[in-house]
Amino acid sequence: MGEPTVDELIRHLQSELGQTDDIIDSIDRKRRQLQIETCIQEVLSFQQRYKILDDAGIDPIKITEAVRLIHTAESKSSSPEKSTESDWCEKCQATLEEDLDFCPACGKKV
């Protein structure tokens, strides 16, 4: 038996959704139904997005690089120059470039 398919996952989730009728507490039942319905929506969205990218010749599973750097306490303390808030975009936290008057990541004017 191989790996389960996306269709099998959807069928499993639909089965789980049907079993929520057995949950006595109405709040717990509605919470569980919402969790499963949200999961089904995400699976269907993934399936559609995967097909569109695959049809366009784009690898749908390609892992992308991080879009922003996160400062740690170590990197701030080890840096000899004083870091100011103006080094980072207030909107998206991307690194600002000195020669630009806008954020290269989101376009916000600085």
Number of C-alpha atoms within 10 A of each C-alpha: 3 4 6 8 9 13 12 11 14 17 13 13 17 14 12 14 18 11 12 17 13 8 12 9 10 11 10 12 17 14 13 16 18 13 12 19 15 12 15 19 12 12 17 15 12 14 13 12 13 16 14 13 13 13 11 10 9 12 11 15 9 7 7 6 6 7 10 11 9 11 9 8 8 8 10 12 11 8 9 8 8 7 11 7 8 12 13 16 21 14 12 14 18 18 17 18 14 9 6 10 12 15 20 14 15 12 12 13 11 12
